[in-house]
Every structure is written in structure tokens, then in C-alpha cells.
Amino acid sequence: MISFAKRERAQRAAACVGVDAGKFAHTLVVRPTGQPDSRPLSFPTTRVGFEQAVAFIHQPVPGAQTATVLVGIEFAGNYGFTLAHYLRELGFAVVSVLPAHTKRWKDVAHNQPLKTDAKDAGTITDLLAQGHFVSFPFLEPAYAALRYLVTGRERLAVLRRGAITQLRALLQVVFPEYETLFPLVSQRTAVTLLRAFPSPPDLLAAPKAKVVRVLRAGSRGHLGAELYERLVAAARSSLGLPGAQVRLRQEIVLTLDRLALFEQQIRALEVELVAALEAVPETRGAVRAQRRAEAQGGRRRNAVRVAAHVQHRAGPAPVHRGAAAAADPPDPGGDPSVT
């Protein structure tokens, strides 16, 4: 049911403005109290376009305070966020109309799922005037910055996971036995060895001393001659396809390069996350404790968990929910290059 407070807020507004947000242009309809709807106005997503929209909103209610005008925006991913903040800076009351509601209401009002910008703006205005809206999460700058950083890290985590999946798919035809020796192919040792010897023939052609040296460097001295013997035995009896071992070895190296790039970018964002957490009152103590832990050899990943928790409490990120759901959650500790 619609809460009475929402319905009363819409009824007492000097005007209800429904906005259908798009990438390059938005469309709005103004419904002044006691007057017919305005014609639909499409305006570009530029400063001039936004100024045009504000002037259009004021035309039917020239003496109204901006705070008495209720603007409902149907967001499409990021589209509409800049307009929402622009109008809020001018004093307008800005709320969100959910796409699921507009879809259902179009079926009722038009008896068909009609899809035009003008019709959509009218539908959004209908729902807004009836109190079918939710609040829009305007955040303080410190929380907004934290949200953007956490969302950016989640996107990179998805790309990193895709690179690992592709690497595993390549190894299935080049060196399928490799994952029995290194179940986590993104481990430092596995990546270092694979970068130096991307196929079984490369491994068998290399001198033992060179392979052992790479193993020791990748594992920081923990692995050596014993693993070398197992690697050579696996390479000699490998079921990898000869053609793939020749043609896909370069693709393996390129995939490792992408993986290293994503991990470097994740680490850079984590540094920014720690700095951003210092501006959030609830997490200053956690940041200090984390820095003390790092000084004693701890990891930075704890700060990522804290940031994700604060972002969750602050509100949804400005991305499609499907994209956010597909993103990797922050890992439980450890450097991203050692997972």
C-alpha cells in the first residue's frame, strides 16, 4: 500500500514532474496542482538542456518555491544521476520512481506495454502524483566517494575473475595437468612459472637450473627441485593438443598480462579506499588499527571489507543491480596476486 505521507506529499506539491531518463536526452512532463499536464519536453543531457528543463518546470508555477515542486525520476542505470544532483542543488525535492512500477502502470493505462519517451514521462508523472515513489539516496561527499571506489573495485574484481576463467580454459587444451599441480592458477608461483614457460614444450626445453630458479623466485624459496620433477613428468605425458601448445602460448601470456593489470589497478584503488575511509567518521578508528596492522606485516584487505560495509549502509551504488550482484565480494584477506 502507498503510505499516507507519500500521497499527501504529492498532493501538497505545487507541481509533480515526471522524468524519463536517457543517455543523451531526458523527457519530462509537468503536472501543476489543479491544472492539466504540460506537453512533454525532451532536453539534452547538457548544462544548457538542464537550464531549459528548469525554466520549463517554472512556467506553469511561476511563483512556487523550488522545494514545493516534487520531481520523480525513473533512473536507467547511471542515466539521470547528474540531473538529480543538479535539481537538488537548486532546491527541488527529488525522488525515484521504480521502473517495475512504470512497466505495470503502462499496461493499465494504455492496455499495452507502449514504449515512447513522452508516454513514459506521463506514466512516471501518474505514479508520482499517486505517491508511488521511493527516496533517492543523496550521500555526503565522503560516503559518495567511498561508494564509487568500492564499486570500481568490484568491477575490476569481475574483470580479474574473467581473466582467470579464460586462463583456465586455455590451459585445458594447452597443459591440462597444470591445474593438478597448481589448483589456484592465479597464485604467484603458478603465474610466474607460466609466464616464463607458457607450454609443455617450453618447460621441457628449458634447463633444469633455470626452471628451479623461476620456481624459487615465484615461491620465495619454498619450492624447487622436487616440484620440478613433477612438472617435467606432467609435461612429458601431457594430453595437451600440439597445435594449441604452439598457437595459444602467446594468448596465455597476454591473459597473464591482463590479470596483472587488473591486480595492479585493484591495489591502487585499495590505497585510495584507505584514504577515503579516513574521511568517514565511523571508520577512522578502523583505519588507524589497519595501519598499525600493516606496519606489523598485516594486509590491506581488511580496509576493503570495512569500506564495503559502509557502502552497503550508505545505499546502492549507481550501477545496474545485475552488475552489482555479479561482482566479486571482497576476498577475506591476502594480496590479490596471491589468491
C-alpha positions as CSV (number, residue, x, y, z in Angstrom):
1,M,0.0,0.0,0.0
2,I,1.0,3.6,-0.6
3,S,1.9,5.4,2.7
4,F,-0.4,8.3,3.5
5,A,2.7,10.6,4.0
6,K,3.9,10.0,0.4
7,R,0.4,10.6,-1.1
8,E,0.0,13.7,1.0
9,R,3.4,15.0,-0.1
10,A,2.5,14.6,-3.7
11,Q,-0.9,16.2,-3.3
12,R,0.5,19.2,-1.5
13,A,3.3,19.8,-4.1
14,A,2.9,22.9,-6.3
15,A,3.7,20.5,-9.2
16,C,4.7,16.9,-9.9
17,V,7.3,16.5,-12.5
18,G,7.9,13.0,-14.1
19,V,11.2,12.5,-15.8
20,D,12.2,9.6,-18.1
21,A,16.0,9.5,-18.0
22,G,18.0,8.5,-21.1
23,K,21.7,8.6,-22.1
24,F,21.7,11.6,-24.4
25,A,18.3,13.2,-23.6
26,H,15.7,13.2,-20.8
27,T,11.9,13.7,-21.2
28,L,9.7,15.3,-18.6
29,V,6.0,16.2,-18.0
30,V,4.9,18.8,-15.5
31,R,1.6,18.4,-13.7
32,P,0.8,21.6,-11.8
33,T,-1.8,21.2,-9.0
34,G,-5.3,21.9,-10.4
35,Q,-4.1,22.3,-13.9
36,P,-3.7,20.0,-17.0
37,D,-0.4,18.3,-17.8
38,S,2.2,20.2,-19.8
39,R,3.3,18.9,-23.2
40,P,6.3,16.5,-23.0
41,L,9.7,18.2,-23.1
42,S,12.7,16.4,-24.4
43,F,16.0,18.1,-23.5
44,P,19.7,17.1,-24.0
45,T,21.8,16.0,-21.1
46,T,23.9,19.1,-21.1
47,R,24.0,22.2,-18.8
48,V,22.0,24.2,-21.4
49,G,19.5,21.4,-21.6
50,F,19.1,21.2,-17.8
51,E,18.6,25.0,-17.6
52,Q,16.0,24.7,-20.3
53,A,14.2,22.0,-18.2
54,V,14.2,24.2,-15.1
55,A,12.7,27.1,-17.0
56,F,10.1,24.8,-18.4
57,I,9.2,23.5,-14.9
58,H,8.7,27.0,-13.6
59,Q,6.4,28.2,-16.5
60,P,3.1,26.7,-15.1
61,V,4.0,27.6,-11.5
62,P,6.0,30.8,-11.7
63,G,5.7,31.8,-8.1
64,A,6.3,28.4,-6.5
65,Q,9.3,27.7,-4.3
66,T,11.5,25.0,-5.8
67,A,11.2,23.0,-2.6
68,T,7.4,22.7,-3.3
69,V,8.0,21.1,-6.7
70,L,8.3,17.3,-6.5
71,V,10.4,15.7,-9.2
72,G,10.3,11.9,-9.8
73,I,12.9,10.4,-12.0
74,E,12.9,6.9,-13.4
75,F,16.6,6.1,-13.5
76,A,18.2,3.8,-16.1
77,G,21.4,2.7,-14.6
78,N,23.5,5.8,-14.2
79,Y,21.3,7.9,-16.5
80,G,19.5,10.6,-14.6
81,F,22.0,10.9,-11.7
82,T,23.5,14.1,-12.9
83,L,20.1,15.7,-13.4
84,A,19.0,14.5,-9.9
85,H,22.0,16.3,-8.3
86,Y,21.6,19.4,-10.4
87,L,18.0,19.8,-9.4
88,R,18.8,19.1,-5.7
89,E,21.4,21.9,-5.7
90,L,18.6,24.2,-6.9
91,G,16.3,23.1,-4.0
92,F,13.9,20.8,-5.8
93,A,12.6,17.8,-4.0
94,V,13.9,14.8,-6.0
95,V,12.6,11.2,-5.6
96,S,12.9,8.0,-7.6
97,V,10.1,6.2,-9.4
98,L,10.8,2.5,-9.9
99,P,10.9,1.0,-13.4
100,A,8.9,-2.0,-12.3
101,H,6.0,0.2,-11.3
102,T,6.1,2.2,-14.6
103,K,6.0,-1.1,-16.6
104,R,2.9,-2.3,-14.7
105,W,1.2,1.0,-14.9
106,K,1.7,1.3,-18.7
107,D,-0.2,-2.0,-19.1
108,V,-3.1,-0.5,-17.0
109,A,-3.2,3.0,-18.6
110,H,-2.5,2.1,-22.2
111,N,-3.6,-1.6,-22.2
112,Q,-0.2,-2.4,-23.8
113,P,3.4,-2.0,-22.9
114,L,3.8,1.1,-25.0
115,K,7.4,2.4,-25.1
116,T,7.9,6.1,-26.0
117,D,9.7,8.7,-24.0
118,A,6.7,11.0,-24.0
119,K,4.3,8.3,-22.8
120,D,6.9,7.1,-20.2
121,A,7.2,10.6,-18.8
122,G,3.4,10.8,-18.4
123,T,3.3,7.4,-16.8
124,I,6.0,8.5,-14.3
125,T,4.0,11.6,-13.5
126,D,0.9,9.5,-12.8
127,L,2.7,7.3,-10.4
128,L,4.5,10.2,-8.7
129,A,1.2,12.1,-8.2
130,Q,-0.3,9.0,-6.5
131,G,2.6,8.6,-4.1
132,H,4.3,5.7,-5.9
133,F,7.9,6.7,-5.3
134,V,10.9,6.0,-3.1
135,S,13.5,8.3,-1.7
136,F,16.7,8.9,-3.6
137,P,19.9,8.3,-1.6
138,F,21.8,11.6,-1.8
139,L,25.0,11.0,0.0
140,E,27.5,13.2,1.8
141,P,30.7,13.6,-0.3
142,A,32.8,11.3,1.9
143,Y,30.2,8.5,1.6
144,A,29.7,9.1,-2.2
145,A,33.5,8.9,-2.8
146,L,33.6,5.6,-0.8
147,R,30.8,4.2,-2.8
148,Y,32.4,5.0,-6.1
149,L,35.7,3.4,-5.0
150,V,34.1,0.2,-3.8
151,T,32.0,-0.1,-6.9
152,G,35.1,0.4,-9.1
153,R,37.0,-2.3,-7.2
154,E,34.0,-4.7,-7.7
155,R,34.1,-4.0,-11.4
156,L,37.8,-4.8,-11.5
157,A,37.3,-7.9,-9.5
158,V,34.8,-9.2,-12.1
159,L,37.3,-8.5,-14.9
160,R,40.0,-10.3,-12.9
161,R,37.8,-13.3,-12.4
162,G,37.1,-13.3,-16.1
163,A,40.8,-13.3,-16.9
164,I,41.3,-16.3,-14.5
165,T,38.5,-18.2,-16.2
166,Q,40.0,-17.6,-19.6
167,L,43.4,-18.7,-18.4
168,R,41.9,-22.0,-17.1
169,A,40.1,-22.5,-20.4
170,L,43.4,-22.1,-22.3
171,L,45.2,-24.5,-20.0
172,Q,42.6,-27.2,-20.6
173,V,43.9,-27.6,-24.2
174,V,47.5,-26.5,-23.8
175,F,48.5,-28.1,-20.5
176,P,45.5,-29.7,-18.7
177,E,47.8,-31.2,-16.0
178,Y,48.9,-27.8,-14.8
179,E,45.9,-27.3,-12.5
180,T,46.6,-30.6,-10.7
181,L,49.9,-29.1,-9.7
182,F,48.6,-25.6,-9.1
183,P,44.9,-25.7,-8.3
184,L,44.9,-21.9,-7.9
185,V,46.3,-20.8,-11.2
186,S,46.4,-17.1,-10.1
187,Q,48.9,-17.9,-7.4
188,R,52.2,-16.0,-7.6
189,T,54.2,-19.2,-8.2
190,A,51.8,-20.5,-10.9
191,V,51.7,-17.2,-12.7
192,T,55.5,-16.7,-12.6
193,L,56.2,-20.2,-13.9
194,L,53.5,-19.9,-16.6
195,R,54.8,-16.6,-17.8
196,A,58.3,-18.0,-18.2
197,F,57.2,-21.3,-19.7
198,P,53.6,-21.0,-21.2
199,S,53.5,-24.5,-22.7
200,P,54.9,-28.0,-22.0
201,P,57.4,-27.8,-24.9
202,D,58.8,-24.6,-23.4
203,L,59.1,-26.2,-20.0
204,L,60.9,-29.3,-21.3
205,A,63.3,-27.3,-23.5
206,A,64.4,-25.1,-20.6
207,P,67.5,-26.2,-18.5
208,K,66.6,-27.6,-15.0
209,A,68.6,-24.9,-13.3
210,K,66.5,-22.1,-15.0
211,V,63.2,-23.7,-14.1
212,V,64.2,-24.3,-10.5
213,R,65.4,-20.7,-10.3
214,V,62.0,-19.5,-11.5
215,L,60.2,-21.8,-9.0
216,R,62.3,-20.5,-6.1
217,A,61.7,-16.8,-7.2
218,G,58.0,-17.3,-7.5
219,S,57.5,-19.2,-4.3
220,R,60.0,-17.1,-2.3
221,G,62.3,-20.1,-1.8
222,H,59.6,-22.6,-0.7
223,L,59.6,-24.7,-3.9
224,G,62.3,-26.1,-6.1
225,A,63.8,-29.4,-7.4
226,E,61.0,-31.7,-6.1
227,L,58.3,-29.8,-7.8
228,Y,60.4,-29.6,-10.9
229,E,60.5,-33.3,-11.3
230,R,56.7,-33.4,-11.0
231,L,56.3,-30.7,-13.6
232,V,58.6,-32.4,-16.1
233,A,56.7,-35.7,-15.7
234,A,53.4,-33.9,-16.3
235,A,54.8,-32.1,-19.3
236,R,56.1,-35.3,-20.9
237,S,52.8,-37.1,-20.5
238,S,50.6,-34.1,-21.2
239,L,47.4,-34.6,-23.1
240,G,47.6,-31.0,-24.4
241,L,46.9,-30.6,-28.1
242,P,50.2,-30.0,-30.1
243,G,48.6,-27.3,-32.3
244,A,47.2,-25.4,-29.2
245,Q,50.6,-25.6,-27.5
246,V,52.1,-23.7,-30.4
247,R,49.3,-21.2,-31.3
248,L,47.9,-20.4,-27.8
249,R,51.1,-19.9,-25.9
250,Q,51.1,-16.2,-26.8
251,E,47.4,-15.8,-25.7
252,I,48.3,-17.3,-22.3
253,V,51.0,-14.6,-21.9
254,L,48.5,-11.9,-23.0
255,T,46.0,-13.2,-20.5
256,L,48.6,-13.1,-17.7
257,D,49.3,-9.5,-18.7
258,R,45.6,-8.6,-18.3
259,L,45.5,-10.4,-15.0
260,A,48.5,-8.5,-13.7
261,L,47.0,-5.2,-14.9
262,F,43.7,-5.8,-13.1
263,E,45.5,-6.7,-9.9
264,Q,47.6,-3.6,-10.1
265,Q,44.5,-1.5,-10.5
266,I,42.8,-3.2,-7.6
267,R,45.8,-2.5,-5.4
268,A,45.7,1.2,-6.5
269,L,42.0,1.5,-5.6
270,E,42.6,-0.1,-2.3
271,V,45.1,2.6,-1.4
272,E,42.5,5.2,-2.3
273,L,39.9,3.3,-0.2
274,V,42.1,3.6,2.9
275,A,42.5,7.3,2.3
276,A,38.7,7.7,1.7
277,L,37.9,5.8,4.9
278,E,39.7,8.5,6.9
279,A,37.1,11.0,5.9
280,V,34.2,8.8,7.2
281,P,33.7,9.3,11.0
282,E,32.6,5.7,11.6
283,T,35.8,4.1,10.2
284,R,38.6,6.4,11.3
285,G,39.5,4.1,14.2
286,A,39.4,1.1,11.9
287,V,41.8,2.8,9.5
288,R,44.3,3.6,12.3
289,A,44.1,0.0,13.5
290,Q,44.6,-1.2,10.0
291,R,47.7,0.9,9.5
292,R,49.1,-0.4,12.7
293,A,48.5,-4.0,11.4
294,E,50.2,-3.1,8.1
295,A,53.2,-1.8,9.9
296,Q,53.4,-5.2,11.6
297,G,53.2,-7.0,8.3
298,G,49.4,-7.2,8.0
299,R,47.3,-6.9,4.9
300,R,45.2,-4.0,3.4
301,R,42.2,-6.2,2.6
302,N,40.6,-5.6,6.0
303,A,40.0,-1.9,4.9
304,V,38.2,-3.2,1.8
305,R,35.8,-5.2,3.9
306,V,35.2,-2.1,6.1
307,A,34.6,0.1,3.0
308,A,32.2,-2.4,1.5
309,H,30.2,-2.5,4.8
310,V,30.0,1.3,4.9
311,Q,28.9,1.4,1.3
312,H,26.2,-1.2,2.0
313,R,24.8,1.0,4.8
314,A,25.2,4.2,2.7
315,G,23.0,2.9,-0.1
316,P,23.1,1.2,-3.6
317,A,25.8,2.1,-6.0
318,P,24.9,4.0,-9.2
319,V,25.0,0.9,-11.4
320,H,22.6,-1.7,-12.6
321,R,21.7,-4.1,-9.8
322,G,22.5,-7.1,-12.0
323,A,26.1,-5.8,-12.5
324,A,26.5,-5.3,-8.7
325,A,25.2,-8.7,-8.0
326,A,27.7,-10.3,-10.4
327,A,30.6,-8.6,-8.9
328,D,33.1,-10.4,-6.7
329,P,32.7,-9.7,-3.0
330,P,35.8,-8.6,-1.2
331,D,38.1,-11.5,-0.6
332,P,38.9,-12.5,3.0
333,G,42.5,-11.2,3.2
334,G,45.6,-11.7,1.2
335,D,47.1,-9.8,-1.6
336,P,45.0,-10.0,-4.9
337,S,48.0,-11.5,-6.6
338,V,48.1,-14.4,-4.1
339,T,44.6,-16.0,-4.2
